[in-house]
Amino acid sequence: MNTFKRRNKTVSLLNYHFVFCPRYRRKIFLNHAVEEFFKKQTKEVCDQLGIDIISMECDVDHVHLFVQSVPTLSPSDIMAKIKGTTSRAIRKEFEHLNHLPSVWTRSYFVSTAGNMSSETIKRYVEEQKTRG
């Protein structure tokens, strides 16, 4: 997705690759329902923020999220909104995770992706599910 985002006063191409983990590297995505719920909630948050999800995959104990954002949102803004919203929703929906103060650790990895490497990162994220 190397198309430029056009807004009233800006034209941008801001692609971010995020990796983040549940607290204590818990394997919360062994439960397929948790994974599907998380993906649905993340898509809703991104839609509200005007962020396009290029690719998203969950391994048993971490998430790869590749997005195209707008320049008014910093990577920390994006993570705060996604983690905060999904943490509350997951703990409310799944009783066995309700005891956690937060589903996510405070840390995350983020990398920018330029025009040339976006397809490579997209393939990498999509292949995470098939790795052994």
Helices and strands as residue ranges (DSSP letters): E 5-6, E 11-12, E 14-20, G 23-25, G 28-30, H 32-49, E 52-59, E 62-69, H 75-93, G 95-97, E 109-113, H 118-127, G 128-130
